[in-house]
């Protein structure tokens, strides 16, 4: 299983970015995908989840600003980030896992920088 995250960049506050995560060896239509982010000097934190069922969950600070979507044909999950704030700055990682036994898979991270 390999995940590849991409789409980060530098944007001004109030702007938008679209992050995507493409997988090989696993189907996002059947497995949940998480997005995490890690700001400089801080611990990695959970941002959002898109479950195989299509249900989504978001961390409180991004509700109403970020959305998740899935393109099953491309086996890609995208995180649309609008109304970006400087505090959204960090490295964003996509993550998925398999059970029995538990195996976690991470994308390589994509940098998001929001300038004020």
One Martini backbone bead per residue (centre of mass of N, CA, C, O) as a GRO file, in nm:
protein
  116
    1UNK     BB    1   0.096   0.037   0.023
    2UNK     BB    2   0.031   0.366  -0.122
    3UNK     BB    3   0.074   0.714  -0.052
    4UNK     BB    4  -0.020   1.032  -0.217
    5UNK     BB    5   0.050   1.364  -0.152
    6UNK     BB    6  -0.105   1.670  -0.279
    7UNK     BB    7  -0.133   2.048  -0.323
    8UNK     BB    8   0.040   2.228  -0.196
    9UNK     BB    9   0.119   2.564  -0.055
   10UNK     BB   10   0.101   2.912  -0.116
   11UNK     BB   11  -0.119   3.128   0.077
   12UNK     BB   12  -0.347   3.345   0.147
   13UNK     BB   13  -0.553   3.466   0.343
   14UNK     BB   14  -0.866   3.326   0.225
   15UNK     BB   15  -0.782   3.104   0.067
   16UNK     BB   16  -0.711   2.817  -0.152
   17UNK     BB   17  -0.697   2.453  -0.132
   18UNK     BB   18  -0.606   2.129  -0.286
   19UNK     BB   19  -0.599   1.818  -0.158
   20UNK     BB   20  -0.440   1.499  -0.237
   21UNK     BB   21  -0.503   1.132  -0.234
   22UNK     BB   22  -0.323   0.857  -0.352
   23UNK     BB   23  -0.374   0.505  -0.418
   24UNK     BB   24  -0.207   0.191  -0.362
   25UNK     BB   25  -0.344  -0.124  -0.259
   26UNK     BB   26  -0.613   0.047  -0.206
   27UNK     BB   27  -0.955   0.124  -0.126
   28UNK     BB   28  -1.141   0.409  -0.066
   29UNK     BB   29  -1.431   0.275  -0.091
   30UNK     BB   30  -1.345   0.078   0.180
   31UNK     BB   31  -1.168   0.308   0.317
   32UNK     BB   32  -1.048   0.509   0.533
   33UNK     BB   33  -0.963   0.865   0.551
   34UNK     BB   34  -0.707   1.064   0.675
   35UNK     BB   35  -0.633   1.387   0.808
   36UNK     BB   36  -0.331   1.552   0.884
   37UNK     BB   37  -0.142   1.782   1.097
   38UNK     BB   38   0.178   1.975   1.116
   39UNK     BB   39   0.314   2.200   1.305
   40UNK     BB   40   0.555   2.380   1.408
   41UNK     BB   41   0.628   2.235   1.718
   42UNK     BB   42   0.399   2.021   1.679
   43UNK     BB   43   0.163   1.804   1.687
   44UNK     BB   44  -0.008   1.582   1.544
   45UNK     BB   45  -0.331   1.634   1.383
   46UNK     BB   46  -0.650   1.597   1.342
   47UNK     BB   47  -0.891   1.682   1.073
   48UNK     BB   48  -1.006   1.431   0.885
   49UNK     BB   49  -1.283   1.210   0.763
   50UNK     BB   50  -1.327   0.942   0.519
   51UNK     BB   51  -1.544   0.707   0.466
   52UNK     BB   52  -1.650   0.445   0.286
   53UNK     BB   53  -1.957   0.540   0.317
   54UNK     BB   54  -1.910   0.886   0.323
   55UNK     BB   55  -1.855   0.972   0.583
   56UNK     BB   56  -1.790   1.262   0.787
   57UNK     BB   57  -1.515   1.436   0.962
   58UNK     BB   58  -1.439   1.724   1.176
   59UNK     BB   59  -1.266   1.951   1.297
   60UNK     BB   60  -1.377   2.230   1.444
   61UNK     BB   61  -1.187   2.456   1.301
   62UNK     BB   62  -1.292   2.348   0.991
   63UNK     BB   63  -1.572   2.389   0.994
   64UNK     BB   64  -1.700   2.519   0.686
   65UNK     BB   65  -1.409   2.509   0.513
   66UNK     BB   66  -1.392   2.202   0.480
   67UNK     BB   67  -1.372   1.937   0.234
   68UNK     BB   68  -1.478   1.613   0.114
   69UNK     BB   69  -1.361   1.382  -0.144
   70UNK     BB   70  -1.435   1.124  -0.397
   71UNK     BB   71  -1.249   0.931  -0.650
   72UNK     BB   72  -1.285   0.613  -0.743
   73UNK     BB   73  -1.152   0.599  -1.026
   74UNK     BB   74  -0.875   0.734  -0.885
   75UNK     BB   75  -0.829   0.679  -0.588
   76UNK     BB   76  -0.929   0.966  -0.452
   77UNK     BB   77  -0.869   1.212  -0.200
   78UNK     BB   78  -1.014   1.532  -0.109
   79UNK     BB   79  -0.908   1.855   0.029
   80UNK     BB   80  -1.099   2.132   0.072
   81UNK     BB   81  -0.960   2.462   0.126
   82UNK     BB   82  -1.109   2.729   0.288
   83UNK     BB   83  -1.051   3.005   0.445
   84UNK     BB   84  -0.766   3.048   0.516
   85UNK     BB   85  -0.530   3.025   0.783
   86UNK     BB   86  -0.240   3.053   0.946
   87UNK     BB   87  -0.320   2.802   1.140
   88UNK     BB   88  -0.310   2.596   0.880
   89UNK     BB   89  -0.029   2.559   0.898
   90UNK     BB   90   0.141   2.277   0.741
   91UNK     BB   91   0.167   1.935   0.741
   92UNK     BB   92   0.001   1.713   0.525
   93UNK     BB   93  -0.168   1.400   0.596
   94UNK     BB   94  -0.231   1.088   0.485
   95UNK     BB   95  -0.451   0.814   0.605
   96UNK     BB   96  -0.446   0.458   0.662
   97UNK     BB   97  -0.602   0.130   0.727
   98UNK     BB   98  -0.556  -0.201   0.859
   99UNK     BB   99  -0.682  -0.504   0.972
  100UNK     BB  100  -0.573  -0.797   1.069
  101UNK     BB  101  -0.360  -0.651   1.116
  102UNK     BB  102  -0.243  -0.361   1.213
  103UNK     BB  103  -0.209  -0.106   0.948
  104UNK     BB  104  -0.023   0.177   0.865
  105UNK     BB  105  -0.070   0.461   0.634
  106UNK     BB  106   0.140   0.710   0.475
  107UNK     BB  107   0.196   0.991   0.355
  108UNK     BB  108   0.450   1.236   0.283
  109UNK     BB  109   0.343   1.508   0.257
  110UNK     BB  110   0.208   1.849   0.252
  111UNK     BB  111   0.263   2.184   0.215
  112UNK     BB  112   0.114   2.447   0.416
  113UNK     BB  113   0.097   2.806   0.350
  114UNK     BB  114  -0.024   3.082   0.546
  115UNK     BB  115  -0.057   3.411   0.490
  116UNK     BB  116  -0.123   3.739   0.640
   0.00000   0.00000   0.00000
